[in-house]
Amino acid sequence: MAAQVFRSSDPNPNLRFLEEVSARTAGVSRLEMCIQCGTCGGSCPSSVDMDHTPRMLFALIRAGLREAALSSNTPWYCVSCYHCVVRCPQDVHIADVMYTLKSMAIQEKLYKEATAPDFSQTFVDMVETYGRSYEFGLATRHYLKHFPLRMPSMAPMGLGMLSKKRMDITPTRIEGMDQLKAILTRAKELEVV
């Protein structure tokens, strides 16, 4: 891992990256309030595939380890379920920070492999097509493309979710897709890259 280079005139280089991530996050991130309790990682349904828990990722950010943080796969596996945000005792807007880190990683070309960006793009494609996430399709596409040998071990969980009506086998399109497409188009026009 290459060391981050900071200007000698910078009084606190570790805070620069933390401040940058906070400033680039929509709304108020409260990232500086993280107490490293680990509740976020314990709440995360995707943590098994992450190379760092959110808590560990935030420690990298605090340490000013920009390259290590932006090359982590953690933001890419965030499914925006907001379990971490709801359970965070400090009200850190973790999912919003993950979006910021993805954007920064893309901009600086610091992601390790295409698996995580592919997952993210599949999620975005489904939201643009159906107006919401289609979990069965998302998981199926992702695992078939990147981890086909894991599919048999995932079947019992998938069947359990289907039988308990926690997941649908077919996608459901939201009402007002024209309005959503107009909003997404306008957001892309306003996006600053």
C-alpha positions, 0 to 999 in steps of 0.5 A: 500500500502506497503512503499518502503524501501530504503537504508539509504545511498541512497542520493535520493531514489525517483530518483532510480526507475525513473533512473531504469525505464529509463535505462531499456527502449529501446532507450532514454525514456526521462521519466525525461522530463515529465512535468505532462501536461496530454496530454498523458492521454487525447490522450489515447483511453484506458484511461477509463480502466486504474487505473492511467493515464500515467501522474499519473503513471509517478508521482508514478515512480518519487515518488519512489512508485515502488509497486504502479507503477508496480501493476498498470493496465495502462501499460497493457491497452496501445495498442501501438497506439503512440497517446501519443508519437506523442502529447507529448510536451516533446517527452517522449517515453511513449509507450516504458516506458509502455513495460518496466513497463510490463516487470518489473511487470511480473518479480516481479509478481506485476500485480493485476489480469490476465485481463491485462496480458491476454490482452497483451498476446492476442495482442502478439499472434495476432502479432505473428499470423498475423504480426500486431494487429487485432483490432476486434479480440483483442477487441472481445476476451478481452471483451467476456472473461473479460467483456461480459456484456459490449459487447452490449454497444460496438457494436455501436462503433464497427459497426461505425468503420467497416462501415467507414473501420477503422477496418476489421472484418477479420484479414489480415496477413502481407507479409513476415511472415517467416521473422517476425517469424525469427526476433521474435525467435531471439529476444526471444533468446536474451531477458534478463529476 
